[in-house]
Amino acid sequence: MSKRKSKPTTVEELEIEMEAAAAAVVSAAEDVEVTLPDTQKTADTSPSIEEKRAALIVMSEDGELEKSVELIRKANRKTINKIYQECERRRKRKADEFLTDLIISKLACLLGGLNAISDSEEISKELMSDELLRGDVCRAVEMITPYVPFLGILSVEKVCEIFYSSSVKVIGIDTEELGLYLALNKTEAELADLDILCFCPTRKTNRGRPPTITGCAIDNNKNKRFGQWLPAYHQRKNHEQTTRRMFTIAMKVTLLFVIENHMYTFDNEIKLQSRGGPIGLQLTGVLAQLFMVWWDREFEHKMKEIGLRLWLYKRYVDDINSIMSVPKMGLRFDGSNLVEDEVAGEEDRLIEPDERAMHLFKSVADSIHTSIEMEIDCPSRHDDHKPPILDLKEVASKSVVNARSAWSWSSKRTILTQEVLRILLNCSTELPWEVVVGHVNHMMMRLQCSGYNAKFRMEVVNSALKAYDNIRRLDACGEKPMYRPRQWRRVDRAQEKRKKRDTWYKKGGYESVIFVPATPKSVLKQRYEREVRRIGLNIEIVEQSGVTLKRQLQRSNPFKEKLCQRQECLICQSGGKGECNATGVTYELVCQECKDKYIGETSRNAYSRGKEHLHSLNRREEQSVMWRHACEKHGGDIPSFVMNVTGIFRDDAMLRQITEAVLIGKVKHNKLINTKNE
């Protein structure tokens, strides 16, 4: 009989539980992926047929695959690809189900650790049996773990292929320096295989370590850079095609170096990312876009090759809109060609033609590369036979900016008006007005569920309709197109945008602007406006949103150490409060014996200012406020001090200095260490 685990009662025990869960996730991920080749470690577009066959044989021998070893050995290319893709999908489903169970169980454990529930195991069982909850968590897992096994090396390969075959001209390249760069990053054998060795310098001697890119190659003196190299065999100017090939290879070397050497910090440890494209790196997004360009070409070529005509093919990021001819009943795609199946023909009689076409579309699309798996939609799945192109996804939030949020009411009205206007503009002008009204009514229901009353909702709708009518009027008279092209008045619009960014507050004839915190019904703003009008100043009063609940609760780095461990950090070593690395701060020094306070401010970080205070105290300098206090109040005996950060203002020097003055004024005179000059 297994012993029942006691629920964690402290934060430390809870952290140990969560670390164990993280280790379990890593272990499970390794177990799930061990059966298939690690395609991330190769530069090929996908595993070879023999690699797939070998992996499937291992799975069959281990009892993880129903197919026999003999069948796999005799199977042709098409069959191997089909079985392999099915195994990939099954692997993903298995990983998603495991993560779903783990997330639900650890949620119950976390609630038990916080004493929010009495029995975490019972709650865990109850949550596990809730199919609706499991479905929601599983969809969330699919969103955070997309079916893309790797997007690094493969993308680089395809990007280089696209560049080399493009019409982009390579001009102004110093082929001598380009050859040196390749010689430093490739061996002579590799350069020979690429057929560019004769255009690159070679080493004068093979003794010793080969030169590296961080050695003499970065010297400003050209003679030193090329000192260890013999000139290239071909001294004449390279042919344009050869230069393009050399530049493409150099680009591939650079991109692979960036992708394969991405560092990140986790749990206060610097780690090397071993798989996939680096998250947060702009290069990853660019590579993904170019990879999809390659995918589009391959897909359209494949459709044309097997005789399926696409009348329309448009893609926006990961959404594809397509129109294609309805295929014959019974047609199936076997991985390379279309084949007729009588049994499938009988099945096709029971489904709509557009559904049949999209299933064929999906089977072809899924065959381009295992990292891309399609989800389809078609008109027959909708009551009005019109599939929505821009609509809320299942995982999208159904609420809008809450009525009780810290945003100002003018900001809420603007945000929601623009959202209603977006809905109106996304509805075709050929749609019946009743359909458009239905979409707007759905938006009004979302507003109602977010706490807005009928009066406010009516104001939002009227404002959006007024803006929509104005847009249609400008379009009708030819002044501004309703759906303007990207290039329409591009330069003028950019200039207007820059000008508006600097002079937005002058629209009503104002000369300056004051920002105030947002309050219910804009009470504070109205008081400021009355006072400004009474004095006669031409200043606009603008409300600023408050701190969001997410910002107050969220921890961007849950593993961040509370103490910086620096011996000269007065804040951390004294047990003070606040961020020692924050810049532009107000702070206080508190004597632990008499509780007297010194109030200060600095444009640098709190650590640097505290370090200066410690050095001045240790040297017994006259300007040291802590040494002066020790002499005046404690007879020269140095008491212990605690340094706290009381405010962070970054680059706002005026607000920082005003806050310092306010804080000084709040301390009783006999408890203040500051002098009158300060």
Secondary structure, DSSP 8 states (H G I E B T S, - for coil): ---------SHHHHHHHHHHHHHHHHHHHHHHHTTS--GGGS-SSS--HHHHHHHHHHHHHTT--SS-HHHHHH--HHHHHHHHHHHHHHHHHHHHHHHHHHHHHHHHHHHHHTTSSS-HHHHHHHHHT-HHHHHHHHHHHHHHS-S-S--SHHHHHHHHHHHHHS-----S--HHHHHHHHHHHS-HHHHHHTT-GGGS-EES--SSS---TTTGGG-S-HHHHTTTEE--S--S---HHHHHHHHHHHHHHHHHHHHHT-EEEETTEEEE--SSS-TT-HHHHHHHHHHHHHHHHHHHHHHHHTT--EEEEEEETTEEEEEE----TTEEE-SSSEEE-HHHHHHHTTS-HHHHHHHHHHHHHHTT-TT-------GGGSTTS---SS---TTS-S--S-TTSSS-HHHHHHHHHHHHHHHHHHS-TTS-HHHHHHHHHHHHHHHHHTT--HHHHHHHHHHHHHHHHHHHHHHHTTSS-TT--TTTTHHHHHHHHHHHHHHGGGTTS-SEEEEEE--GGGHHHHHHHHHHHHHT--EEEEEE----HHHHH--S-TT--SS---TT-HHHHTT--S-TT-EEEEEEEEETTT--EEEEEEEEEHHHHHHHHHHHHHTT-TT-HHHHHHHHHHTT----EEEEEEEE-TT-HHHHHHHHHHHHHHS-GGGB-S-TT-
